[in-house]
């Protein structure tokens, strides 16, 4: 079955905040077929303020706890961000956020919100680029975080 993950916020997010804090980190604890592992992302609100704020809100509410990577394309990206609770998915899907301008390119290890072909359609789904996907920049996919250290080394 696909890997599962739990999240741990590492850098002082207030329990209730209206906007994303300055740069902060989140650790993903994952279960893979090779056993437990983890990776850490560093979130940069200056790259994508609305994306970083949405991600912080989702992490604070535990949305990504016990979710799975559901789309893995080895020469492209890995995608996650659907809750096992259909009502929770529906709640967040109804709250789309506006697109941020693309400030950073979709480099290997950079995390971006997935979206439909329509403008302002970001909700909860995220992907991490395995390769340089600069071609996504022109489509409005704005990275907001990057995987730190050797976090991209674990196998799904």
QUITA-V26617 format. One record per pair of residues at least 6 apart in sequence whose ideal C-beta (glycine too) atoms are under 7 Angstrom apart, sorted by the first residue. I is the first residue (numbers start at 0). J is the second residue. D is the distance in Angstrom with one decimal. If there is no record, write none. Layout:
# QUITA-V26617
i = <I/I>
j = <J/J>
d = <D/D>
This chain:
# QUITA-V26617
i = <1/1/1/2/2/2/2/2/2/3/3/3/3/4/4/4/4/4/5/5/5/6/6/6/6/6/6/7/7/8/8/9/9/9/9/10/10/11/12/12/12/12/16/18/19/19/19/19/19/21/22/22/22/23/24/24/24/25/25/25/25/26/26/27/27/28/28/29/29/31/31/31/33/36/38/38/38/39/39/39/40/40/40/40/40/41/41/41/42/42/42/42/43/43/43/44/46/46/46/46/46/47/47/47/47/47/48/49/49/49/50/50/50/50/50/51/53/53/54/57/57/62/62/62/62/63/65/66/66/66/66/67/68/68/68/68/69/69/69/70/71/71/73/74/74/75/75/75/76/76/76/76/76/77/77/77/77/78/78/78/78/79/80/80/80/81/81/82/91/91/92/95/95/95/95/96/97/98/98/98/98/98/99/100/101/101/101/101/102/103/103/104/104/105/105/105/105/105/105/105/105/106/106/107/107/107/107/107/108/108/108/108/108/109/109/109/110/110/110/110/110/110/110/111/111/111/111/111/111/112/112/112/113/113/113/114/114/127>
j = <67/68/69/29/30/31/67/68/155/29/30/65/67/27/28/29/63/66/28/64/65/25/26/27/58/63/64/26/28/25/58/24/25/26/39/23/24/20/20/23/55/59/55/52/44/48/51/52/55/44/41/42/43/42/39/40/41/39/40/42/58/37/39/37/38/35/37/36/37/153/154/155/154/153/146/150/153/147/148/150/110/144/145/146/147/144/145/147/51/54/143/144/51/143/144/51/102/103/141/142/143/99/102/141/142/143/99/96/97/99/99/112/121/141/143/143/96/121/143/63/123/82/87/91/123/80/83/79/80/81/82/79/77/78/79/155/78/79/81/78/77/155/129/129/130/129/130/132/126/127/128/129/132/126/127/129/155/113/124/125/126/125/123/124/125/88/124/88/122/123/122/119/120/121/122/121/119/118/119/121/139/141/141/141/136/139/140/141/141/109/142/133/136/111/128/132/133/135/136/140/142/128/131/128/129/130/131/151/127/128/145/146/151/128/142/145/125/127/142/143/144/145/146/125/126/140/141/142/143/121/124/125/124/125/126/120/121/146>
d = <4.0/5.3/6.0/5.0/5.8/4.6/6.4/5.3/5.5/6.8/4.7/5.9/5.7/4.9/6.4/4.6/6.6/6.1/4.5/5.4/6.8/5.7/7.0/5.8/5.5/5.1/6.2/4.5/6.6/5.6/5.7/4.2/6.3/5.5/6.9/4.0/5.0/6.9/5.9/6.2/6.0/6.3/7.0/5.5/4.3/6.8/4.1/4.2/4.6/6.8/6.2/6.5/5.6/5.2/5.6/6.7/5.2/7.0/5.4/6.7/5.7/5.6/4.7/6.2/5.4/6.9/4.8/5.2/6.4/6.5/6.3/6.1/5.9/4.4/5.7/3.0/6.5/4.7/6.9/6.0/5.7/4.4/6.6/5.5/6.7/6.1/5.7/5.5/5.2/6.3/6.1/4.4/6.8/6.4/6.4/3.9/4.8/4.7/6.9/5.9/5.3/4.1/6.9/4.2/6.6/3.7/6.2/4.9/5.8/5.2/5.6/5.3/6.7/6.0/3.9/4.7/5.2/7.0/6.4/6.2/6.1/5.9/6.8/6.9/6.4/6.9/6.3/5.6/6.7/6.4/6.2/6.5/5.3/6.9/4.7/5.7/6.3/6.3/6.3/3.8/4.9/5.3/6.6/6.6/6.1/6.1/6.6/7.0/4.4/6.1/5.2/5.6/6.9/6.4/5.3/6.8/6.3/6.1/6.3/7.0/4.3/6.0/4.5/3.7/4.7/6.0/6.6/5.1/5.5/4.8/5.0/5.8/5.5/6.3/5.6/4.9/4.6/5.8/5.5/7.0/5.1/6.9/4.4/6.7/4.8/6.5/6.9/4.7/6.8/6.6/4.8/4.9/5.4/6.1/5.0/4.0/6.0/4.5/6.0/5.9/5.8/6.5/5.8/5.6/6.3/5.6/6.0/6.9/6.7/6.7/5.4/4.1/5.1/5.2/4.0/5.1/5.8/5.0/6.3/6.6/4.2/6.8/6.9/6.9/5.9/4.8/6.5/4.7/6.9/4.1/6.9/5.9/4.0/6.5/5.4/4.4/4.8/6.2>
